Amino acid sequence: MKKIVWRIVQFPLTRIVLAFFMVMIPTGIVQSLYYANRETMPVLQNPVVGIGASVLIAAVALLMYFLYVRAIEKRAVSELSVRGMGRELGAGVLFGALLFTITIAILWGLGSYRIVGMNAWTGMLPAMALSISSAVVEEVVFRGILFRIVQESLGSWLALIISALIFGALHLANPNATLFGGLAIALEAGLMLGAAYMVTRRLWLAIGIHFAWNFTQGGIFGVNVSGNAFG
């Protein structure tokens, strides 16, 4: 009986569901506690505190993923190894920022983007907070859990397609989302970030790209990030 239960637990779909709930329930609790008290506690409205809360949310997601791998998959969590972490994160940040800057340059050249004003540098802080938590949590869920486990069972190409389509589809729930926007996110983020994980077999490069893309988009160029405006 014990062997049967263990085989069920190790089934790919079961592992995806278990990992998802082990990561998202604690992460969601921390996130909801922060946002539920944000309106009633002025100190929580401070953008620096917001960055701290975002770092905490990211840390909880990484910790719970680590515990899942150790408890359920019973192996070393190589995808979160700290060796080379700084180099891969840095490369991802530079690459992601460069990619979005090139995107804006193309839009500017086509007449689709123009600068209408500038804010104080503190206006970047809310975008930084959102970018930290979304990059870490989404990369843990979509690349660390979904892509990696599907790849083990169905191979790289199907894992890329499946994870990218699901990633894009879930963004359809964002404000002002469109089918074209969801498809664009599936191609731009789903495929690219899945490929970043495939290259390194670790999460840091993908996290760096994801963070920099979102932060450059909202915090520097003032473009809505997944429907969220930062003023």
BAMILO-917534 format. One record per residue (C-alpha): x, y, z. Coordinates in steps of 0.1 Angstrom, whole numbers, plus 2048, in hexadecimal, padded with zeros to 3 digits. Layout:
XYZ/...
//
This chain:
800800800/81C818809/82D8117E8/80D8187D5/8088397E7/82C8437E0/82883B7BB/8098517BA/81C86D7CB/83886A7B2/82186C794/82988C780/80789B782/8058947A8/8278A47AD/81C8C379A/7FD8C77AF/80F8C07D0/82B8D87C8/8138F37BD/7FF8F27DD/81E8EF7F3/82C90E7E3/80D9237DD/7FA91E7FE/81592C815/81E9477FB/7FA9517F7/7F595481D/81396B820/808980803/7E498280F/7EF98D832/8039A9823/7E89B680B/7CB9B1824/7DC9C883D/7EB9E1824/7CD9F8824/7CA9F984A/7EF9FC853/800A1A843/823A0C849/81B9F0830/815A0A815/839A14816/849A087F5/8689FC808/8539E681E/8429DA7FF/8639CE7F1/86A9BD812/8489AB811/8509A17ED/8719927F7/86097F813/8469717FB/8629677E3/876957800/85794380B/8529367E7/87692B7E4/87691B807/856907800/8638FB7DE/8838F07EF/86F8DD80A/8598CD7EF/8778C07DB/8888B27FA/8698A2808/8588957E9/8728917CE/88E8897E8/8AB8987D5/8C28B67D7/8B28D67CB/8CB8DD7B0/8B58F779F/8B990E7BD/8DE9087C3/8EE9287CF/90E9207BC/90E93879E/8ED9477A9/8FA96B7A8/909967786/8E9958777/8D2971788/8E898E77C/8E9980758/8C397C759/8BE9A0766/8D49AF74B/8C499972F/8A09A073A/8A69C673D/8B89C771B/89C9B370A/8809CA717/8959E970F/8989DD6EB/8739D76EA/86C9FA6F5/885A086DC/8739F66C0/851A036CC/860A266CF/86EA236AB/84BA1969F/83BA376B0/828A206C9/83BA2C6E8/843A4F6F5/84EA5E716/834A76724/843A7B747/85BA70762/856A66786/86DA677A4/883A487A7/86DA3C7C3/853A357A9/867A167A0/863A057C2/8409F77BE/84A9E879D/8699D97AD/8549C97C8/83C9B97B0/8589AE799/86B99C7B5/84D9877C2/83E9807A0/860975791/86995D7AC/84694E7B3/83D94A78E/85F93B785/85D9227A2/83A918797/83D918771/86190F76B/86B8FD78C/84B8E978F/8378E876F/8518E9754/86B8D3766/8528B776F/8418B774D/8638B673C/86D898750/84E886742/847894720/8688A3714/8748C770F/85F8D26F2/83D8C8701/8488D6722/8508F7712/82F8F96FF/8198ED71C/829904736/82A92271F/80591E715/7FA91A73A/810938744/80094E729/7DD941730/7DF94A755/7E896D74C/7C797173B/7B897775D/7CC997760/7BB9B975C/7B59C3737/7C39A172B/7BD997707/7C29766F5/7DE9866E1/7EF992701/7ED96F710/7FC9606F1/81897A6F2/820972716/82094D70D/83A9536F2/84F96F702/84F962725/84493E725/85C93270A/879949713/879941738/87491C732/89391D71B/8A6931736/89F91474E/8A98FA734/8CB90B72E/8D590C753/8BF8F1763/8BB90B77F/8A1926787/8B894578C/8BC94F768/89794D761/88F960781/8A897C778/899980755/875980762/87D99977D/8909B1766/8769AF74A/8599B8762/86D9D3774/87A9E3755/8579E2746/8459F2763/860A03779/874A1475E/85FA1773E/83DA1B750/82C9FF73C/8109EB74C/81D9CA759/8039AE754/7E89C9755/7F69DA775/7FE9FF772/817A0F789/810A34780/
//
